[in-house]
Amino acid sequence: MTETAFPDDRVRAPLIAGEREMLQRWLDFHRGTLQWKCQGLTGDQLVTRSAHPSTMSLLGLVRHMGDVELWWFRKIAGGQPVEPRTWTDEHPDGDFDLADAALAEEDLAHLRTEIALANEAVRDLDLDDVFTHPNPKRPGPISLRWIYVHMIEEYARHNGHADLLREQLDGHTGE
């Protein structure tokens, strides 16, 4: 194991801050962590799958999180008429199954774009604003605060996967 040699320019969460800033900065840290784990890799490396039968890859995680950003912040909280880019009724796991090395830069750019659009979609909303949970198995109201916490959890879980994928590829590790 070797610590990654790539610059670590992730946004760090403050030790003391208001709730909204704290949630935003932790989310930004985890967003940056996934992108950091992809630095310096080729498209072929980014689509390398973890272990059969899993279709998980670093690029699959990037594609997944781009659509998760779109889904929770733009569609649910922002009320925008948008649909996921990589998963469909025809390909419910298209984010992972259809990852293409030739589109790696496009997919990384899409994640960065979705992060910016997500931030814009909720910029003027309050943490106590309420939305309807989209899953019929979990009906009921959710707050923007819940969405932030869920997104931090989603990134943190997948960043653990990214750690293992990156180490498997080239031995690089990092916080």
Backbone as numpy.savetxt, mean C-alpha at the origin, in Angstrom:
# Nx Ny Nz CAx CAy CAz Cx Cy Cz
22.56 -11.97 5.59 21.72 -10.79 5.59 22.60 -9.55 5.59
22.26 -8.63 4.72 22.95 -7.35 4.71 21.92 -6.24 4.70
22.22 -5.22 5.47 21.33 -4.06 5.50 21.35 -3.42 4.12
20.20 -2.96 3.68 20.12 -2.36 2.35 21.00 -1.12 2.26
21.62 -0.94 1.09 22.51 0.19 0.87 21.79 1.37 0.26
20.50 1.25 0.03 19.75 2.30 -0.61 19.39 3.39 0.39
19.37 4.64 -0.06 19.05 5.74 0.85 17.68 5.54 1.48
17.60 5.82 2.73 16.35 5.69 3.47 15.80 7.09 3.70
14.93 7.53 2.80 14.36 8.86 2.92 12.90 8.82 3.34
12.53 7.75 4.03 11.15 7.64 4.49 10.82 8.73 5.50
9.57 9.18 5.46 9.06 10.14 6.44 8.96 9.42 7.78
9.50 10.01 8.81 9.42 9.40 10.14 8.26 10.01 10.93
7.59 9.18 11.68 6.50 9.67 12.52 7.08 10.40 13.72
6.46 11.51 14.09 6.94 12.24 15.25 6.64 11.45 16.53
7.36 11.75 17.56 7.11 11.10 18.84 5.95 11.75 19.58
5.74 13.00 19.30 4.61 13.74 19.90 3.96 14.55 18.79
2.65 14.39 18.64 1.91 15.14 17.62 0.43 14.96 17.88
-0.37 15.77 17.22 -1.81 15.59 17.27 -2.19 14.30 16.57
-3.41 13.85 16.80 -3.83 12.56 16.29 -3.77 12.49 14.76
-4.27 13.47 14.06 -4.30 13.41 12.60 -2.89 13.39 12.04
-2.02 14.25 12.56 -0.64 14.25 12.08 0.04 12.93 12.38
-0.19 12.37 13.56 0.43 11.11 13.94 -0.02 9.99 12.99
-1.33 9.90 12.73 -1.84 8.87 11.83 -1.29 9.06 10.42
-1.29 10.29 9.94 -0.81 10.57 8.59 0.67 10.21 8.45
1.45 10.59 9.43 2.90 10.36 9.33 3.24 8.87 9.46
2.51 8.12 10.31 2.73 6.68 10.37 2.34 6.02 9.06
1.23 6.48 8.47 0.83 5.94 7.17 1.89 6.27 6.13
2.38 7.50 6.12 3.41 7.89 5.16 4.69 7.07 5.34
5.03 6.77 6.59 6.21 5.95 6.85 6.05 4.56 6.21
4.89 3.97 6.41 4.66 2.63 5.86 4.53 2.65 4.35
3.94 3.70 3.81 3.90 3.84 2.35 5.33 3.89 1.81
6.16 4.68 2.45 7.55 4.80 2.02 8.33 3.52 2.19
8.00 2.75 3.21 8.71 1.49 3.45 8.50 0.51 2.29
7.28 0.38 1.82 7.03 -0.52 0.69 7.82 -0.08 -0.54
7.82 1.20 -0.81 8.56 1.70 -1.97 10.07 1.52 -1.79
10.55 1.71 -0.57 11.97 1.53 -0.25 12.40 0.10 -0.50
11.53 -0.85 -0.14 11.85 -2.27 -0.32 11.99 -2.64 -1.80
11.45 -1.81 -2.69 11.50 -2.08 -4.13 12.67 -1.40 -4.82
13.38 -0.54 -4.13 14.47 0.23 -4.76 15.58 -0.69 -5.28
16.07 -0.32 -6.46 17.23 -1.00 -7.02 16.97 -2.36 -7.62
15.72 -2.77 -7.71 15.39 -4.08 -8.27 14.90 -3.95 -9.70
15.14 -4.98 -10.48 14.64 -5.02 -11.86 13.18 -5.44 -11.84
12.53 -5.26 -12.99 11.16 -5.72 -13.13 11.04 -7.22 -12.87
12.00 -7.98 -13.37 11.97 -9.43 -13.15 12.08 -9.77 -11.66
12.93 -9.05 -10.95 13.03 -9.30 -9.51 11.74 -8.91 -8.79
11.15 -7.81 -9.21 9.92 -7.33 -8.55 8.75 -8.29 -8.73
8.75 -9.08 -9.80 7.65 -10.04 -10.00 7.99 -11.45 -9.50
9.17 -11.63 -8.92 9.54 -12.93 -8.38 8.60 -13.29 -7.24
8.00 -14.44 -7.35 7.01 -14.87 -6.35 7.71 -15.48 -5.14
7.00 -15.40 -4.02 7.60 -15.82 -2.76 7.83 -17.32 -2.68
6.79 -18.10 -2.79 6.88 -19.56 -2.68 5.58 -20.14 -3.20
5.70 -21.18 -3.98 4.51 -21.84 -4.52 3.63 -22.33 -3.37
2.34 -22.18 -3.41 1.50 -21.73 -4.50 1.18 -20.23 -4.46
1.80 -19.49 -3.58 1.52 -18.06 -3.45 1.92 -17.31 -4.72
1.12 -16.34 -5.10 1.45 -15.47 -6.23 1.98 -14.12 -5.74
2.29 -14.03 -4.45 2.77 -12.77 -3.88 4.16 -12.43 -4.39
4.31 -11.16 -4.77 5.59 -10.61 -5.19 5.63 -9.17 -4.72
6.81 -8.56 -4.77 6.89 -7.15 -4.41 6.03 -6.29 -5.33
6.07 -6.57 -6.63 5.24 -5.78 -7.54 3.76 -6.04 -7.29
3.41 -7.26 -6.96 2.02 -7.56 -6.60 1.58 -6.74 -5.39
2.47 -6.61 -4.40 2.15 -5.80 -3.22 1.97 -4.33 -3.61
2.81 -3.83 -4.49 2.70 -2.44 -4.97 1.36 -2.25 -5.67
1.01 -3.17 -6.55 -0.26 -3.08 -7.28 -1.44 -3.18 -6.33
-1.36 -4.09 -5.37 -2.42 -4.26 -4.38 -2.63 -2.98 -3.58
-1.52 -2.42 -3.09 -1.67 -1.23 -2.25 -2.13 -0.01 -3.04
-1.78 0.07 -4.31 -2.31 1.15 -5.14 -3.83 1.10 -5.19
-4.38 -0.10 -5.37 -5.83 -0.23 -5.40 -6.46 -0.09 -4.02
-5.76 -0.51 -2.99 -6.28 -0.34 -1.63 -6.36 1.15 -1.28
-5.35 1.91 -1.66 -5.39 3.37 -1.48 -6.62 3.94 -2.18
-6.79 3.59 -3.45 -7.93 4.07 -4.24 -9.24 3.70 -3.56
-9.35 2.45 -3.14 -10.60 1.92 -2.59 -11.01 2.66 -1.31
-10.11 2.67 -0.33 -10.51 3.22 0.97 -10.57 4.74 1.00
-9.58 5.40 0.46 -9.55 6.86 0.57 -10.38 7.56 -0.51
-10.26 7.12 -1.74 -10.98 7.82 -2.81 -12.42 7.35 -2.95
-12.64 6.04 -3.00 -14.00 5.53 -3.22 -14.86 5.59 -1.95
-14.37 5.05 -0.86 -15.19 4.97 0.35 -15.25 6.33 1.06
-14.12 6.89 1.42 -14.12 8.16 2.16 -14.43 9.35 1.25
-13.84 9.36 0.07 -14.01 10.50 -0.83 -15.26 10.45 -1.68
-15.90 9.28 -1.76 -17.12 9.15 -2.55 -16.90 9.30 -4.04
-15.69 9.08 -4.50 -15.38 9.23 -5.93 -15.81 7.98 -6.70
-16.31 8.15 -7.92 -16.75 7.00 -8.72 -15.57 6.32 -9.42
-14.72 5.68 -8.64 -13.52 5.03 -9.17 -13.60 3.54 -8.89
-12.90 2.79 -9.71 -12.85 1.33 -9.55 -11.39 0.90 -9.51
-11.09 -0.18 -8.80 -9.72 -0.68 -8.73 -9.15 -0.92 -10.13
-7.87 -0.72 -10.25 -7.15 -0.86 -11.52 -6.71 -2.29 -11.77
-6.38 -3.03 -10.72 -5.74 -4.33 -10.92 -6.59 -5.53 -10.54
-7.65 -5.35 -9.80 -8.52 -6.50 -9.51 -9.91 -6.19 -10.05
-10.51 -7.23 -10.61 -11.82 -7.12 -11.23 -12.62 -8.35 -10.86
-13.90 -8.37 -11.25 -14.70 -9.56 -11.03 -14.09 -10.75 -11.77
-13.56 -10.47 -12.96 -12.94 -11.53 -13.77 -11.61 -12.01 -13.17
-10.86 -11.08 -12.60 -9.55 -11.37 -12.00 -9.49 -10.80 -10.58
-10.15 -11.46 -9.61 -10.19 -10.91 -8.25 -8.81 -10.80 -7.59
-7.84 -11.57 -8.04 -6.47 -11.47 -7.54 -5.53 -10.95 -8.61
-6.05 -10.13 -9.50 -5.26 -9.60 -10.59 -4.08 -8.77 -10.14
-4.19 -8.16 -8.96 -3.08 -7.37 -8.43 -1.82 -8.23 -8.29
-1.97 -9.48 -7.89 -0.84 -10.39 -7.75 -0.67 -11.27 -8.99
-1.77 -11.87 -9.46 -1.68 -12.86 -10.54 -1.23 -12.26 -11.86
-1.54 -10.99 -12.12 -1.27 -10.39 -13.42 -0.11 -9.40 -13.39
0.71 -9.43 -12.35 1.87 -8.54 -12.28 2.81 -8.86 -13.44
3.27 -7.81 -14.11 4.09 -7.96 -15.32 5.37 -7.15 -15.15
6.50 -7.82 -15.28 7.80 -7.16 -15.11 7.96 -5.95 -16.02
7.41 -6.02 -17.22 7.54 -4.92 -18.17 6.78 -3.67 -17.73
5.85 -3.83 -16.80 5.04 -2.70 -16.33 5.43 -2.23 -14.93
6.57 -2.68 -14.45 6.97 -2.38 -13.07 7.03 -0.88 -12.81
7.69 -0.12 -13.67 7.80 1.33 -13.45 6.42 1.99 -13.47
5.58 1.54 -14.37 4.21 2.08 -14.45 3.44 1.78 -13.16
3.58 0.57 -12.64 2.89 0.20 -11.41 3.42 0.97 -10.21
4.72 1.18 -10.14 5.29 1.99 -9.05 4.80 3.43 -9.14
4.74 3.97 -10.34 4.23 5.34 -10.54 2.75 5.41 -10.16
2.01 4.36 -10.49 0.59 4.34 -10.14 0.40 4.38 -8.62
1.21 3.64 -7.88 1.12 3.69 -6.42 1.37 5.11 -5.93
2.43 5.75 -6.42 2.73 7.12 -5.99 1.59 8.07 -6.33
0.99 7.89 -7.49 -0.15 8.73 -7.89 -1.34 8.49 -6.97
-1.63 7.24 -6.70 -2.78 6.93 -5.83 -2.57 7.47 -4.42
-1.34 7.44 -3.92 -1.07 8.01 -2.60 -1.39 9.50 -2.61
-0.95 10.21 -3.64 -1.23 11.65 -3.73 -2.73 11.91 -3.85
-3.42 11.12 -4.68 -4.86 11.29 -4.84 -5.62 10.93 -3.56
-5.14 9.92 -2.85 -5.76 9.54 -1.58 -5.64 10.67 -0.57
-4.45 11.24 -0.45 -4.25 12.35 0.48 -5.18 13.51 0.14
-5.29 13.80 -1.15 -6.15 14.90 -1.60 -7.62 14.61 -1.29
-8.04 13.36 -1.48 -9.44 12.98 -1.28 -9.92 13.19 0.15
-9.01 13.04 1.12 -9.42 13.14 2.52 -8.87 14.37 3.23
-8.17 15.21 2.49 -7.52 16.38 3.08 -8.46 17.23 3.94
-9.67 17.46 3.48 -10.60 18.33 4.19 -11.60 17.58 5.05
-11.44 16.27 5.17 -12.35 15.47 6.00 -11.85 15.41 7.43
-12.77 15.19 8.34 -12.46 15.06 9.76 -12.32 13.58 10.12
-11.47 13.27 11.07 -11.30 11.88 11.50 -12.61 11.26 11.97
-13.54 12.07 12.43 -14.84 11.56 12.92 -15.88 11.45 11.82
-15.57 11.86 10.57 -16.52 11.68 9.48 -16.79 10.19 9.31
-18.04 9.86 8.98 -18.49 8.47 8.96 -18.90 8.06 7.55
-18.58 6.80 7.22 -18.88 6.22 5.92 -19.45 4.83 6.14
-20.02 4.25 5.12 -20.57 2.90 5.21 -19.51 1.89 4.84
-19.33 0.89 5.70 -18.38 -0.17 5.39 -18.87 -0.90 4.15
-17.99 -1.11 3.16 -18.43 -1.71 1.89 -18.66 -3.21 1.95
-18.19 -3.89 2.97 -18.31 -5.34 3.05 -19.63 -5.70 3.72
-20.54 -6.39 3.02 -21.82 -6.75 3.63 -21.68 -7.67 4.85
-20.53 -8.32 5.00 -20.29 -9.16 6.18 -19.95 -8.31 7.40
-19.61 -7.04 7.17 -19.28 -6.11 8.26 -20.09 -4.83 8.10
-21.41 -4.95 8.01 -22.21 -3.76 7.76 -22.09 -2.76 8.92
-22.27 -1.52 8.58 -22.26 -0.51 9.62 -21.34 0.64 9.29
-21.35 1.62 10.15 -20.55 2.82 9.90 -19.08 2.61 10.29
-18.21 3.30 9.57 -16.80 3.38 9.91 -16.39 4.84 9.81
-15.37 5.21 10.53 -14.90 6.59 10.52 -13.63 6.70 9.66
-13.30 7.92 9.32 -12.02 8.14 8.64 -10.88 7.68 9.53
-11.02 7.85 10.83 -10.01 7.36 11.78 -9.80 5.85 11.59
-10.90 5.10 11.47 -10.82 3.65 11.25 -10.07 3.35 9.96
-10.36 4.11 8.89 -9.70 3.89 7.61 -8.19 4.12 7.75
-7.79 5.18 8.45 -6.36 5.43 8.66 -5.71 4.26 9.41
-6.33 3.84 10.49 -5.75 2.74 11.28 -5.71 1.46 10.45
-6.77 1.20 9.69 -6.79 0.01 8.84 -5.67 0.07 7.80
-5.47 1.24 7.19 -4.43 1.36 6.17 -3.03 1.20 6.77
-2.81 1.72 7.96 -1.52 1.52 8.63 -1.30 0.03 8.88
-2.34 -0.64 9.34 -2.26 -2.08 9.58 -2.01 -2.84 8.29
-2.70 -2.46 7.22 -2.56 -3.13 5.92 -1.13 -2.99 5.39
-0.59 -1.77 5.45 0.79 -1.57 5.00 1.77 -2.32 5.90
1.57 -2.25 7.21 2.52 -2.89 8.13 2.57 -4.40 7.88
1.41 -5.01 7.69 1.36 -6.45 7.41 2.08 -6.77 6.11
1.77 -6.01 5.07 2.40 -6.28 3.78 3.87 -5.89 3.75
4.27 -4.93 4.57 5.70 -4.61 4.64 6.48 -5.76 5.27
5.85 -6.52 6.14 6.49 -7.74 6.64 6.71 -8.73 5.52
5.70 -8.86 4.66 5.87 -9.72 3.49 7.01 -9.19 2.61
7.03 -7.86 2.42 8.06 -7.24 1.57 9.46 -7.49 2.13
9.60 -7.47 3.46 10.90 -7.77 4.07 11.39 -9.15 3.64
10.51 -10.13 3.73 10.89 -11.51 3.38 11.17 -11.65 1.89
10.34 -11.02 1.06 10.55 -11.08 -0.39 11.89 -10.45 -0.77
12.18 -9.29 -0.21 13.44 -8.60 -0.54 14.64 -9.42 -0.08
14.58 -9.95 1.12 15.69 -10.75 1.62 15.90 -11.99 0.77
14.82 -12.59 0.31 14.91 -13.77 -0.55 15.59 -13.40 -1.87
15.33 -12.21 -2.38 15.88 -11.79 -3.68 17.37 -11.51 -3.64
17.81 -10.73 -2.65 19.23 -10.29 -2.67 19.87 -10.22 -1.30
19.18 -10.69 -0.29 19.75 -10.70 1.05 19.66 -9.37 1.78
19.12 -8.35 1.13 19.02 -7.04 1.78 17.87 -7.02 2.79
18.16 -6.43 3.91 17.15 -6.26 4.95 17.16 -4.80 5.36
16.37 -4.46 6.29 16.31 -3.12 6.80 15.07 -2.96 7.63
15.05 -1.91 8.40 13.93 -1.64 9.31 12.64 -1.55 8.54
